[in-house]
Amino acid sequence: MKKLSLAGIAFFLLACSNTWAQTPTFSDADWPWWRGPGRQGHAVGEQDPPTQWSDSADAKQNIVWKVPLADRGHGSPILLGDRVYLQVADKARDSQFLVCLNRDNGELVWEAVVHQGEFDGIDKREPNTKASWASCTPATDGERVFVNFYFDRAVYTSAVSLEGELLWQQKLCRYQIHQGYGSSPTIYENLVIASADNKAGGQVVGMDQVTGEVVWRHQRPKEPNYASPVVLSVAGKDQLILTGCDLVTSLDPMTGKVNWEIEGATTECVTTTVTDGQHVFSSGGYPDNHISAVVADGSGEVAWEVGTRVYVPSMLEKDGHLFMTLDAGVAMCVDCQTGETKWKARLGGDFTSSPVLVNDRIYAVNEEGKCYIFRADPERFESIGENQLGDSVMSTPTISGGRIYLRVGVQEGGKRQEYLYCIGE
């Protein structure tokens, strides 16, 4: 075997650095992907976001800025440095794009067109009213922003530079619209990972962040499902967890190989899995309502299961307890070890948005734009406040640096206008 010279070694390392993205490092002020830095809906760092706000003409309170958005989208914004990134779809322009806003004042920095043309192609199939043509949340590795879109009967993952240049695009698979598409990408080491479960046969795909090259593919059943893949540190190792298609599946995030897989979910799930470090918690709503606690060591053990409907809003785990907002407008706390219900409380309205935990406070927004703030206390339900903003919210709030970023629909002149709000003191 030939020995490499120092120059040869340096060249080899440089070549590797150009194709192997480093594990990103973020500040507490960043919110780099769906459900935040820890991927479980927890805001991080020392912060105290408002518990009261209003945008009414006679009583404006704690509105830092708001900017109008085209058409309708249900994805959440992500935050990196002084920028806000958000996916938008505008049917009037036949465009799906990524927008970049100034975090301080909401001004448009750039917009990057990702797809141009009729979204639905020859299928002409509109999504469910709880879905949209921009339902996914972007993800960033600190150098690029990754987006998933359904476009012309297929799902694509695309990479956009921080300057707004489209870098690459990778087709995951053909996609048959059932209710819509809303699975968000996730980041792990040098990979961006995305999924597209559907009736035509889904895929979970690991792609190189720099080149878009497919590193691995995992075939999924021919079933509709909407959950986002998530990498969790559970049972002593990092596991890529995906629920739905009647399965709870654990993959090695670097290779796509199956760690374990059990029949432990219903067919259609929307929620993203959470963990207490021992279990992964699956929830879904069609055809069966269920929450289950699966021991994530490959034993196949289901510790407990209950028939509660938590179909769309993802749950929160804190100190051995699950906190959740049911689709039907009920807040609930459950013991992670036993499945015992600690308390239930009626909120109001229906929920699509997922709750977010900030210190010991939970922020949960219903479909009519009312935000309920309550204590993450397993002993009792304690309301902290309620705030009304706009008329329609399907997106999950992003909370960082003491500010809340929320996508809101407002009825103006008989038409729905969507805004991105920044709420803060």
N, C-alpha and C positions, 0 to 999 in steps of 0.2 A: 504494500500500500504506500502510495506517495505521501510524503509529508507536505502539508501546506506551509508556505512562507507566511510571515507576519502580514505581508501585503495581501496574500490570498485569503487569510483568515478575516482581515478587515473587510475585504470585498464581499466575502460570504455573509458576514454579519450585516453589512449594509444592505445586501440583497434581501436577506430575511426581514430586516426592519421595514423594507418597502412593501412586503406582502403580508406581514404578520402584525395585525393591529394589537397594540398593547391594551392590557386591562385598564379601562378608563378610571380616572380619579376625579371625583366631583366634590364641590363644596356643599355645605349644608343649605345654601341658597338655591341649589340646582334641583330640578325635578325632571330626571332624564328620560323617563318612560312611564308607561301605564302603571298606575298605583304607586308611583313614587320610588325613591331610592332603594328602599327595602322590599319593594314589590308587593307589599301587603296593605297599602292604603294608609301608612303612617307618615305624617309630616315629621321632619327631624329638626334638630337644633333648637336654640332658645328663641321662642317666638310667641306672640300673643295676638293673633288675628282678632278682628272685631267680632263682637257678638250682637251688634246692632248695625243695620244699614238701611238705606232707603234711597230710591231714585224718583220719588214722587215730586211733582212740581213745587209743592209747598213745604216739603220737608226732606230735602236732600241731606244725606248723612253718610259719610265714609265711602263715597264713590270717588276713587282716584282718577279713573278714566273709563271710557267705554268707546268701542269702535264698532261700526257696522260691518257685518259679514254678508257675503253673497249667499242667497238661497238657504239651504238647511244642511246642518251637519251635527252629528252627535258625539264626535270624538272630543277628547280633552286636550288642552294645551300642555306642552312641556316647556321647561325653563332651562336655559343654559347661559350662564353669565348674565349679560344685560339684554338677552334676546328671549322672545316668546315664539314658539313654533306651533302651528295649528294646521290641520288638514281641512280643505274646503272643496266643495263640489258645486259648480254653478251650471245648471241645466240650460240656462239661457245662452251661455257661452260654449256649451258642450265641453267644459273644461273641469278637470280635477287637478288641484294644485296644492302646494305647500306655501303658506304665508309665514313671513318672518316679521315680527313687530318689535319695536323698541319697548323694553320692559318698563321704563320710567314713565313714558307718556302715551304708549299705544300706537305711535306713528308707524306706518308701513315702511319697512326697510327694503324688502323685496318680496316678490312672489314668483315661484317656480312652477311652470306648467309640467305636470307629470304625465297626464293623458289628455289627448285632444280628440274629440269625436263623441258619438252617441255612446253613453255609458252601457246601455243594456243591449247593444248590438241587435241581432235579429230576434232575440228572445222577447223583447218588449215586455219584460216582467218587472213591475215595480216592487220594491221591497215593502215589508210590513211597515205600518205607520210608526212603530217603535225603532225602525232602522232608518238609514239614510244612505246616500252615495258617498258619505264621508264620515263613517261611524268609527273608524279606527283612530287610535292615539299614536303619534310618532314615537320613535325611540332614537337616542343619540349615543354615540361612542365618544363624544367630545370633539370629534373631527368631522363627522358626517351626520346627517339626519336620515333615518330610514322610515319609509311609509309603505303601508299596504293599501291597495285599492282593488275593488272589483271593477273590471273594465272589459266590455265586449266578450262576455261568457267565460272569463278567466280571472284568476287572482294573480296580481303581480306585487313583488316587493321591489322598491326602488330606493336608490341612495342619492341624496342631494348634498352638495357641499355647503359649508357655512356661508358661502357667498351666493348661493342660489343656483349653482350649476348642476344639472342632472348628470350624475356620474355613471350610473349603470342601472339596468332594469332586468329582473329575473322573473320569468313566469313560474309560479308554483305549480299550477295545474288548471285544467278546465274546471269551471265552477257552475253548478246548476243552482240558480236562485230558488230558495224555498221561502225563507223569511227575510233574507238579506245577508250581508256580510259585515262582520265587525270585530274580527280577531286582530289584536295588535301585536306587532313584533316585539321580541325581547332580545337582549344583548347578553352574550356570555363569552368571555375571553376574546378571541379574534373572530367570533361568529355573530351574525344576526340570524335569529331563528324565527320562523313564521309558520303558521298553519292555515289550512283551508279545508275543513271538513265539509262534505256536501254529498248529495245523493249520487253524483257521478263518480265518487271515489276520491277521498281527500288525501292530502299529503301534509306531513310536517317536514320542513326543509331547513337545514343548516347551511348558511352561505358565508363565504369570506367577506368580511366587512369592506375590504379595500377593492376587491375585484368583482364581487358578486358571484364568483364561481361556486357551484354547488359542491359542498363538502360531503353531505350525506342527505339521504331522503328516507323517510319512513312512511310506508303505505298505511292508510287508515280505512275503516269500513265505509261502505256506501250508505252513509246516514247523514242527515242534516245535523249540524252542531255549530255552536258559535263561541265557545270558550277560547280564551287566549292562553297560549302556552306560558308557563312561568317556571323559572329556575329557583328552587328553594333549597336551603341547607337544612336537611332533615335526616334523622337517623344516621348521623355521622358523615354524610357526604352530600355533595350538590346533585340534585335530581331535577330533571326537566319533567314537570307534571302537566298532564292534560286530562281533563275529564270529559265525559260525554261519549256518544255512540255506544252506550251501555257499558262503558269501560272506565276504569281509573288506570292510567298508564304512566309508568315511570321510565324515562329514557336517560341514557348517558348523554349529557348535552354536547359533548365534544364529538361523539361518534354516531349518535342516533340509535345505538343498540339498546334493546329492551333490557332494563334492569328487572322489572316485574310488571305484571299486568293482571288485573282481576275484574270480574264482573261486579262492579260496585257503584255504578252511576246509572242514571236514566239515559234515554236517547239524546234528548236535547238539553244542553246546559249552556248558559251564558256567562255565569260567574267565573271568576278566576280563583283558583284554589289558594287557601291559606294554610298555615301550619303552626303548631305549637312546639315544633322540634322533634316530636315523636309521631304525630299523626298528620295526615293531610285530610282536609275537610272538603268533601264534595257536596255540591248542592245543585239541584235542577228542577225542572217544572213540566216536562212533557216526555212521555205520557204519565209519568209518576212524579208526584211531589216528594222530595226527599232531602235530608241532610244526613251524610254518613261520615263517620270517623274511621279512616283506614290506617292501620298501623303500617308505617312506610318502610319496614325492614325487609320486605319481600316475602313475609310469612303468609300473606293473603288474608290476614285477620281483619275483620271489620269489628271494631270495638263497640260501636253502637250505630243505630240508624233510627231516624224519626221521619214521619210523613209531613213535615212542614214545607210549605212552598216558598223557597227563596230561589227564584228562577233567574232574575236578571241582576239585581244588585248584589255585588260581591260582599262577603262578610269581612269582619275585622277580628283579629285575635289579640288579646291583651291579658297577660298574667294568668294564663290558664282558663280564660273564658272567651267565648265567641259572642260578639255583639253584631247585630244585623238589623236591617230594615226589610221586612217582608214586602213583596210586590204590592200587597193589599193595604199597606199603610200602617203596619204594626211594628214597633221596635221590640227587640227581644234579646235576652241574654241567656246563654246556655253554658253549662260546665263542660269543658273540653274532655275531661276524663270519663264522664258518665252519660253525657247527653241530657242531664237534668235541666229543665227550664228553671232559671232563677227568677225571672220576672218577664212580664209582657206589658206593653203600654200602647194604647191607641194614639197614633199621630194624626193621620188624615191624608186623604188622596191616595193615588197610586205612585209607586216608586219604580223608576228605571235607573236613575243615577245611583252610584255606590257611595256609601258613607266614607268619610275621611276622619282619621283620628289625629288630634293635635293635643299633645300632653294627655290630660285626662278628659278632654272634651271631644265629642263626636258631632260632626257637621253632616247632616243628611237632608237632601233637597228632593222634594216630590215633583211630579210631572207638571204641576201648576205653578212652580217657581217659589214655593214656600220652603224655607230652610228651617229645620228643627235642630236646635243645639241642645244636647243633653250630656250628662255625665257618664263616663265609662266606669260605672260602679256596679259590681256584680250583686250587691246587696239590695239595691232599690233603683227605681227610675227617678232621676232628678232632672227636670227641665231647666235649662239655662236661659233660653230665649227662642223667639220665632221671628223670622223676617220674610217679607214678601218682595220678590223682585221679578218683574215681567209677568208673563202668562204661561210660559212653557219652558221646562228644563228637562232634557233627556241626557245631558252630559254630566260627568262626574267633576266636581270642583278640584282644582289644583291649588294646594295651599303651601306657601313657602315664603320665608322672610317676613312673616306677619301679614301677608296679603293673600287674598282669595281671588283666583282667576276662574270665572264662571261663564259658560256659554248659555245665553238666555234668549228665548223668543218673546217678542213683544208685539201685540196687536196695535198697528198704527194705520188709521184710515181704512179699516176693514181688511188689511193685509198683514201677514206675519213678517216682521223684520227681525233678523237675528243679530245679536250683539255679543262681543266678548267684553265682559266687565272685569275691571280690577278694583277690588274692594279692600280698603285699608285706611288706617288713621293717618 
